[in-house]
Amino acid sequence: MTDHKYRVGIIGVGEIADWHARAFRAVGMQITAVSARPGSQRLPEFAARHQIATRFDDWKAMLDHPDLFDALAVLTWPDGTPTVLQAAMALGIPVLVEKPVAWNSARLRQLCSKPNSHVIVGYNRRFYRPVQEARREVLNGPPLLAQLTLPTQLYPHNGFDPTAHYLYSFFESVTAHGLDLTRYVMGDLTLRHTSRLKDSDGNLSGVAAILATERGDLLQVTGNFAATCNFSLVLNRPGRRFDLLPFEAATVYSGMEVRAPDADYPFRRYMPKKTGQVLLDNIDLQEKPGLVGEASALLAMAQGGPPPECAARLSDALAVTTLCEQLSGVVLGDSNPNLDR
């Protein structure tokens, strides 16, 4: 047993970086260096808040001092993430990169063409206990029918580039999380059919699609944007249903209860029998869910071991971004300055 603290350097000091810093400390890692883009006003406050002694005003300067850290967290805005990540990958040390890694599949394909076995991607919902149980539900039985509901909000406002709708609804928001989560639970997904609903201005307002896995599972995807419902993944087999509703909790139903008509309800009712529930681990109720799992994965890699099987890789990020492009019918550019940070 050793008291050695493994060191992590952080690039990027946006809101998510505070949560990652907490997670790194929770698993016993020491944050020894931090950097941001030149001129960042958040950098000094972030370094002080997390008691990070060494800070750099330019991430390139930080990467010139690899002796300061055993692993890296790239938590930058997607416009610049591919460039930062490529430089970080060249150091050959473990890297955790926040999603989306890039705005389009072409840029991700370039990154995937380079050695990247030491890179994991921050799709944190994979680490949820309910999601792990959903994966076991799929693997421990025959092919099933599933429904994925993605009521992503759109964020239009005056002067907004119309493609910004798609950036939030598919590439950056919980929609991409939902697609990655479902790929992890069910396996690789192939698009069989998609139909898109447009508003009076021609902007995307909804998607209905059918996807399939190699083993024969079928997935119905409903992108019912701004709908008054929650994100969900429902797994159906005869006599059994497994609900991730929302993604942070799972409920299992087995069979149906038939209730005869009575004075209050003069009709027969069919009620699914609730037989189980799976909730988040305690640590995920104390910190941002899934981030401590990601931090543990990065620590395992810094210690010379492999990441857990659930950790997302660059190939997973490429698959999700490709699905986003296929479902939305939009391929984005590398830079999207019209989006608020």
C-alpha positions in Angstrom: 0.0 0.0 0.0 1.4 3.4 -0.9 0.5 6.9 0.2 1.5 8.3 -3.2 -1.0 10.8 -4.6 -1.5 10.7 -8.3 -1.5 14.1 -9.9 -3.9 15.5 -12.4 -3.7 18.7 -14.5 -6.8 20.5 -15.6 -7.2 22.4 -18.9 -10.4 24.5 -18.9 -12.1 26.2 -16.0 -15.8 26.4 -17.0 -18.6 25.4 -14.7 -18.1 21.6 -15.2 -14.5 22.0 -14.1 -15.5 22.7 -10.5 -17.4 19.4 -10.4 -14.5 17.5 -11.8 -12.1 19.1 -9.3 -14.3 17.8 -6.5 -14.4 14.4 -8.0 -10.7 14.2 -8.4 -10.2 15.1 -4.7 -12.9 12.5 -3.8 -10.8 9.7 -5.2 -7.6 11.0 -3.7 -6.0 12.7 -6.7 -4.0 15.9 -6.3 -4.7 18.8 -8.7 -1.2 20.2 -9.4 -1.7 22.4 -12.4 -4.5 24.3 -14.2 -4.7 26.3 -17.4 -7.3 28.0 -19.6 -7.4 30.0 -22.8 -5.2 33.2 -22.7 -6.9 36.0 -20.9 -9.4 33.8 -19.0 -10.8 35.8 -16.0 -12.0 32.6 -14.4 -8.6 31.1 -14.0 -7.2 32.9 -10.9 -10.5 32.4 -9.0 -10.6 28.7 -10.0 -7.0 28.1 -8.9 -7.6 29.8 -5.6 -10.9 28.1 -5.0 -9.3 24.6 -5.4 -6.0 25.5 -3.9 -4.0 24.8 -7.1 -0.5 26.3 -6.7 0.6 26.2 -10.4 -1.5 27.9 -13.0 -0.7 28.7 -16.6 -2.4 31.5 -18.7 -1.9 29.3 -21.8 -2.6 25.6 -22.0 0.3 25.1 -24.4 2.7 26.3 -21.8 1.2 23.9 -19.3 1.7 20.9 -21.7 5.4 21.9 -21.8 5.7 20.8 -18.2 4.5 17.2 -18.2 6.5 16.6 -15.1 3.7 18.3 -13.1 1.0 15.7 -13.6 0.4 12.0 -14.1 -2.9 12.5 -16.0 -4.9 15.3 -17.7 -8.5 16.5 -17.8 -9.4 18.4 -21.0 -12.5 20.4 -20.1 -12.5 22.9 -22.9 -15.2 24.4 -25.2 -15.7 22.0 -28.2 -14.5 24.6 -30.7 -11.0 24.2 -29.3 -11.1 20.7 -27.8 -9.8 18.7 -30.7 -6.6 20.9 -30.9 -6.0 20.7 -27.2 -6.8 17.0 -27.0 -4.4 16.2 -29.9 -1.6 17.9 -28.1 -2.5 16.2 -24.8 -2.6 12.8 -26.5 0.9 13.2 -27.7 2.2 13.2 -24.2 1.1 9.6 -23.8 -0.4 10.0 -20.4 -4.0 9.2 -19.4 -6.5 11.8 -20.5 -10.2 12.5 -19.6 -11.8 14.7 -22.2 -15.3 16.3 -21.8 -17.9 15.8 -24.4 -18.6 16.8 -27.1 -15.1 16.2 -28.1 -15.7 17.8 -31.5 -18.7 19.2 -33.3 -18.6 16.8 -36.3 -17.6 13.2 -37.0 -15.0 14.2 -39.6 -12.9 15.9 -36.9 -13.4 13.0 -34.5 -12.4 10.6 -37.1 -9.1 12.4 -37.4 -8.5 12.1 -33.7 -9.4 8.4 -33.7 -6.8 7.8 -36.4 -4.1 8.6 -33.8 -3.1 6.4 -30.8 -5.9 7.0 -28.2 -6.1 4.0 -26.0 -5.1 6.3 -23.1 -8.1 8.6 -23.6 -11.6 8.3 -22.0 -14.5 10.6 -22.8 -16.8 12.2 -20.2 -20.1 10.4 -20.8 -20.7 10.2 -17.1 -24.1 8.6 -17.2 -22.5 5.3 -18.1 -21.3 5.1 -14.5 -24.8 5.3 -13.0 -25.8 2.1 -11.1 -29.3 2.2 -12.8 -27.6 2.3 -16.2 -25.3 -0.6 -15.3 -28.4 -2.6 -14.3 -30.1 -1.7 -17.6 -27.1 -3.1 -19.5 -27.4 -6.4 -17.5 -31.1 -6.4 -18.3 -30.3 -6.4 -22.0 -27.4 -8.9 -21.9 -29.3 -11.4 -19.8 -32.1 -12.1 -22.2 -33.1 -12.3 -25.8 -33.5 -9.3 -28.1 -36.0 -6.7 -26.9 -37.9 -3.7 -28.0 -36.8 -0.4 -26.5 -38.0 3.2 -26.5 -35.7 6.2 -26.1 -37.4 9.6 -25.4 -35.4 12.8 -25.8 -37.4 15.9 -25.0 -34.5 18.2 -25.4 -35.1 21.9 -25.1 -34.2 24.2 -27.9 -32.6 27.6 -27.3 -33.5 30.0 -30.1 -33.3 33.7 -29.7 -32.9 36.8 -32.0 -29.7 36.7 -34.0 -29.0 33.1 -33.3 -27.6 30.9 -36.0 -30.3 28.4 -36.9 -27.8 25.6 -36.6 -27.4 26.4 -33.0 -30.8 24.7 -32.4 -29.1 21.5 -33.5 -26.0 22.1 -31.4 -27.9 22.1 -28.2 -30.6 19.6 -29.1 -28.3 16.9 -30.5 -24.6 17.5 -30.2 -24.0 19.2 -26.8 -27.0 18.4 -24.6 -28.6 15.4 -23.0 -29.7 14.0 -26.4 -26.1 13.0 -27.1 -25.9 11.6 -23.5 -29.0 9.6 -24.2 -27.7 8.2 -27.4 -24.4 7.2 -25.8 -26.1 5.7 -22.8 -28.4 3.7 -25.1 -25.4 2.5 -27.2 -23.7 1.4 -24.0 -26.8 -0.4 -22.7 -27.8 -2.1 -26.0 -24.7 -2.1 -28.2 -23.9 -0.5 -31.5 -26.9 1.0 -33.2 -27.7 1.1 -36.9 -30.2 3.6 -38.2 -33.0 1.9 -40.1 -35.4 4.8 -40.7 -35.8 8.4 -39.7 -38.5 11.1 -40.2 -38.0 14.7 -39.2 -40.7 17.2 -38.1 -40.1 20.8 -39.2 -41.6 24.0 -37.9 -43.1 26.8 -40.1 -39.6 28.3 -40.5 -38.1 25.0 -41.6 -36.2 24.3 -38.4 -36.1 20.9 -36.9 -38.7 20.5 -34.2 -38.8 16.7 -33.7 -37.5 13.3 -34.9 -38.9 9.8 -35.0 -36.5 7.0 -35.8 -36.0 3.2 -35.7 -32.6 1.8 -35.0 -31.4 -1.8 -34.5 -28.6 -3.7 -32.9 -26.6 -6.5 -34.5 -28.2 -9.1 -32.3 -31.7 -7.9 -33.3 -32.9 -5.5 -30.7 -35.1 -2.7 -32.0 -35.0 0.9 -30.6 -37.7 3.6 -31.2 -36.3 7.1 -30.8 -38.6 10.0 -30.2 -36.9 13.4 -30.2 -40.0 15.3 -29.0 -38.3 18.7 -28.4 -39.5 20.9 -25.6 -42.2 18.3 -24.6 -43.5 18.2 -21.1 -42.0 14.8 -20.2 -38.6 13.5 -19.0 -35.8 11.7 -20.7 -36.3 7.9 -20.6 -35.1 4.6 -21.9 -37.7 1.8 -21.6 -36.7 -1.9 -22.2 -39.6 -4.2 -23.0 -39.8 -8.0 -23.0 -42.9 -10.2 -22.7 -44.0 -9.9 -19.1 -41.2 -7.6 -18.1 -40.3 -3.9 -18.4 -37.2 -2.0 -17.2 -37.6 1.8 -17.1 -34.8 4.3 -16.8 -37.1 7.3 -16.1 -35.2 9.6 -15.7 -31.8 8.2 -16.4 -30.9 8.5 -12.7 -33.4 5.9 -11.5 -34.6 2.5 -12.7 -37.9 0.8 -12.0 -38.6 -2.9 -12.9 -42.1 -4.2 -13.6 -43.0 -7.9 -14.0 -46.5 -9.0 -15.1 -49.8 -7.2 -14.7 -52.3 -6.8 -11.9 -55.9 -6.9 -13.1 -58.2 -4.9 -10.9 -61.9 -5.5 -11.1 -64.4 -2.7 -11.4 -65.4 -1.1 -8.1 -67.5 1.9 -6.9 -64.7 4.4 -7.6 -63.6 3.0 -10.9 -66.4 1.2 -12.8 -64.1 -0.4 -15.3 -61.4 -3.1 -15.3 -57.9 -1.8 -14.8 -54.5 -3.3 -15.9 -51.6 -2.2 -13.7 -48.0 -3.2 -14.2 -46.6 -4.8 -11.1 -43.6 -2.9 -9.7 -41.0 -5.5 -8.6 -37.8 -3.6 -8.1 -36.0 -0.3 -8.1 -32.4 0.8 -8.6 -31.1 4.2 -7.4 -27.9 6.0 -7.7 -25.0 5.2 -5.3 -24.5 7.4 -2.3 -21.5 9.1 -3.8 -23.6 10.1 -6.8 -26.0 11.8 -4.5 -23.2 13.9 -3.0 -21.3 14.8 -6.1 -22.4 15.4 -9.7 -23.5 11.8 -10.7 -21.0 9.8 -12.6 -18.0 12.1 -12.2 -16.5 10.3 -9.3 -16.7 7.1 -11.4 -14.9 8.9 -14.2 -12.2 10.2 -11.8 -11.7 6.6 -10.5 -11.3 5.5 -14.1 -8.6 8.1 -14.8 -6.9 7.2 -11.5 -6.8 3.5 -12.5 -5.2 4.5 -15.8 -2.6 6.7 -14.0 -1.8 3.7 -11.8 -1.0 1.7 -14.9 -4.2 -0.3 -15.2 -7.0 -0.2 -17.7 -10.1 1.9 -17.3 -13.4 0.1 -16.5 -15.3 -1.4 -19.3 -18.1 1.3 -19.0 -15.7 4.2 -19.7 -16.4 5.8 -23.1 -13.6 5.9 -25.6 -13.0 8.2 -28.6 -14.6 5.6 -30.8 -17.8 5.9 -28.8 -17.8 9.7 -29.2 -17.4 9.2 -32.9 -20.3 6.8 -33.0 -22.6 9.2 -31.1 -21.7 12.2 -33.1 -22.3 10.2 -36.3 -25.8 9.2 -35.0 -26.5 12.9 -34.2 -25.7 13.8 -37.7 -27.8 11.0 -39.2 -30.8 11.8 -37.0 -30.7 15.6 -37.3 -29.7 15.7 -41.0 -27.1 18.3 -40.0 -23.3 18.3 -40.2 -21.8 21.1 -38.2 -18.6 23.1 -38.8 -15.6 22.9 -36.5 -16.3 26.3 -34.9 -19.7 27.6 -33.7 -19.1 31.1 -32.2 -22.8 32.0 -32.1 -23.3 29.6 -29.2 -23.3 31.1 -25.7 -20.6 29.6 -23.4 
